[in-house]
Amino acid sequence: DDASPTPTSVNYHFTRQCNYKCGFCFHTAKTSFVLPLEEAKRGLAMLKEAGMEKINFSGGEPFLQDRGEFVGKLVQFCKQELKLPSVSIVSNGSLIRERWFKKYGEHLDILAISCDSFDENVNVLIGRGQGKKNHVENLHKLRQWCREYAVAFKINSVINRFNVEEDMTEEIKALNPVRWKVFQCLLIEGENTGEDALREAEKFVISDEDFEQFLDRHKDVSCLVPESNQKMRDSYLILDEYMRFLNCRNGRKEPSKSILDVGVEAAIKFSGFDEKMFLKRGGKYVWSKADMKLDW
């Protein structure tokens, strides 16, 4: 079967720069490169042409670049010009201001905020935070803005050695996200493990059994979507800051050529993307806010 997979849902990590230092980060600040806005738009248009329906902007921290204007302009472009059904962002939430929602909120379907613990001490241990900012308080403020500006709210948590015993049921239910993505801490050679890595994530790693126990403890949380290492590794299309697909199959990130140079079809053949696994993990879901029955 030589047909190349359709890039239905793409994660574009347009920057590797971040203001947090999470110990298990698997997309670290190896470069400070960000494509010029027009080039990024050109690549996004090519992806749309190749069948993309959902774009997720990620990093690094997407709101660092040009104080959130860069990601705002991309969000607006994808919704207004490309008319993509779903436009989302994953952020640590620390740099988002209400004026961003005023300007760009209508074009954003989903905002996912990373939160690994509701215990500030644990967040500090992990490196998710900056000095005095209370990550959890900030989460509630963002939740409120998402309601006010009609953006679906999602939470991403990485389950690791420091939070695996936690029970987050009450807090998650109070925040009431449309989806709670629960990831098992993942080792990626050259990113968070090995010789040339910028992080040492080994001390964060948990076993599959640990992960299952965490899931079992949270089985009453209806919005929970679990992501084991196996599911994660091959079922995401990841574009790096040069718009190269990253193949994580061998436990490291092997880049394709840039779609800007060789086109989407040639680049995606090297992505290691498993379309069946993507569908199996529920990668395709109701992802346009227009289709969600949300009580904003």
N, C-alpha and C positions, 0 to 999 in steps of 0.2 A: 504493500500500500504506500504509494509515493505521494499521495495527496498531503499537502502540508496542513497542519492544524489551523483552525480559524482562531484568530486572537480575540475571542468573544469578550474576555475580561482581562485587562492589562494593568499591571502595577508599575507605575513610572516613578522610580526613585531619582528625581531630577537633581537632588543635591545629597551629598554625603555629610555636609556640615550639620552639627547639632550643638545645642546648648546644654544637653544632659550627657551623662557618661554612664549609661546602663552597662553593667558588667558583662552582660551576655549578648550585647548588641551584635547582630550578624550582618549589619550593613554600615560599616564604620567609615570614619573620615579619612579615607586613603587619598582622596584628591579633593581639591576645592573647586573643581570644574562645574560650571552650570552652562548649559547651552544658551545662546542668545534666544530671546523670546520668539523671534520669527522662525528660527530653525526648529525649536520645540513644536511650534504650531504646524510647521510643514510635516514633521514626523507624525504628529497626532492625526493630521488629515490623511496621511498614508495608511495609518492603522484603521481609521474609520472606513476607508476605501476597501481594506482587506477584511472587514467584517466586525470590527470592534464595536461593542454595545455599551461596555462599562469601562471607565477609566478611574483608577485610583491613584491619587498623587501622594507620594510618600518620600521618605528621606533616609537618613538625616531628619532634620526638622523642617518641613515645608514652609513654615511661616517665618523662617530666618531670612530667606532671600528677599531683599527689597521690602522688608517689613510686611510680608504677606501679600504685597502687590503682585509679585510674579505669579504665585499660585492663584491669586484672585483672577488675574487676566487669563490664565489658562483655563480655569473653571468656567469663566464667562464665554470664552471662545468655544469650548467643548459643548456647552449647552446651547448657546445662541447660533453659532456658525455651523458646527458639526451636528447639532441636534441629537447628541448622544442621549439614550434613555437614562443612563446613570453616570453621575459624576460624584466621586467621593474623595475624601482626604483622610489620611491617618496622621495624627499629630499628638504631641505630648500635651498640647493645650496651653502651655505656659505663656505663649506670645500672642494669643488671639485676643483681639479687642472687639468691643461691640461695633465699632465703626466698620470693621471688616464685614460683619453680618449685614449691616445696613447697605453696604455697597455691593456685596457679592452673594449674600445668602440665598437670594431667590434662584440662583443658578446651581446651587449645591444640593444634591440629593441626600447625601449621608456624610456626617462628620463622625469619624471614629477617634476616640481618645484612648490613648494607652494608659492603663492604670493596673498596676500589678499588686497593689496592696492598699488596704484601708487603714493601715497602721503606718503613720509617718516614719517611725523608726525603721521599719522594713524598707520603705521607699529610699531612705537614706543609705541603708546597707547596700541596696541594689545599685544606687547611683542615679535613681530616677528623681531628679530634683535639683534645685539650685538654691542653696542657702536657705533663706527664710520662707520661701514661697511654700504655702501649704497646698500640696498636690490635690488633696481630697476636697478641700473647700473650693478650689478652682473648678473641680469637676462639676460641682452643683451649680456654679455660676454659668458654666458652659451649657449645662443641661437646660437651664432656664432660657438662655439665648436661643438655643435650638428650637425650643417651643415657640418663642416669640417670633422667630424668623422662619418658621416652618421648614426646618432641616431635620431629617431623621437622625437620631442620636444612637451611636453604637459604642461599645466599649471593647477594647482588646486587652487581654491579660496574658502575660507570659508566666507559666507556672514553673517555678524553679525551687531550688533548695531552701530559699528563705521564706517563701510564702505557701509552700505545699500543704502545710498544716492548717492554714487559715480557713475560716468559714465566712464566705463573702455573701451568703444568701440574702441577708437582710438589706445590706447596702446596695446590692445590685437591684433587688426588687424596688427599693426606694427610688433609685435613679431611673428605673424602668426603660432601659434601652431597647431598641427594636431587635438588636442582636448583641449577644455577648460572646465574642470569639475568645476561646480559651486555648492557648497554644502551649504545647510542651516545649520547654527550652531546647533549642536546636544548635548543634555544633556545626560550624562551617569553616573548613580549612582555609587559613589565610585571612579570615575575618575575625573570628573569636576563638580560634584554636590553632596551634602549630607555630612554626618558626617565624613567619612574616606577619603574624596576626597583631592587631592593635588591642585586642582584648584577650583575657584568659577566662573562658567561660566554663572550664571544666568543673570548677567548684560550685557552679549553679545547676549542673545537670541532675536530672531526676530519672528514676527508672520508669518503665512503662507501667509497672504496678503502682508506683507512687501516683502517677498521673491518673490512673483508673480510680484510685481511692479519692482523689480530689474531685473527679467527675461525679463519683457516687455520692459524695457529701453534698453536691449541688444539684442532685437530680430533680429537685422541685423547681428549679429555675427554668421556666419554659423557653426563654430566649437563648439558652446556652447552646453554642455551636462548638464542639470539640475539634481540635486539630492536633493529631499525633504527629510525630516526626515523619512517619511514612507518608501521611496524607500531605504534609506541607511540602516535602522535598520536590515532588515532581508535578504538583497540580497547580502551581502558580506560574503565570507568565510575568517575569520580572525584567524590566528594562532599566539599565543603569543610566548614569548621567550623560553618557555618549549615545544613548538610545541603542545599546547593544543588548540582546537577550542574554540572560545569565542562566547557564545550565548548572543546576545544583545536584545532578544525579550522582556524581562521584564524591559527594560530600564537600565539594568546594565550588567556587563560582567560576565557570569557564565561559568567557564572553564570546558571542557570535561577532560577526562584523556588524557595523551600525546599519540600521534600517535606512538611515539617510544616505548611505553609500551604495548599498546593495539591494534595497527594497525589503519589504516585509517578508515576502515569501521565501527568499533566499536565507534571510537571517533566522527566521523562526524554525527552519529545519534543524538548526543547531541548538535549539532551546531546551531539549530534553523534556518538553511539555507533554504530559500524559492527559489527553483530553478526557478519557474515560474516568480517570481518577478525579479530575476537576469536577465532572458531573456527579460522580459518586459522593464526593465530600459536600455536595450541595452548593457548589460554587456559583451555580445559576439560581437565583432566587428573585423574589419580588424586590427589585432594586431601584425602581423609579419612584420618587416620592408621590407622584401623581397617582400611582397605583396602590399606595399603602393606605390602609384605613387607620390613619393616625389621629389620636386625640392630641392635637397640637397644644 
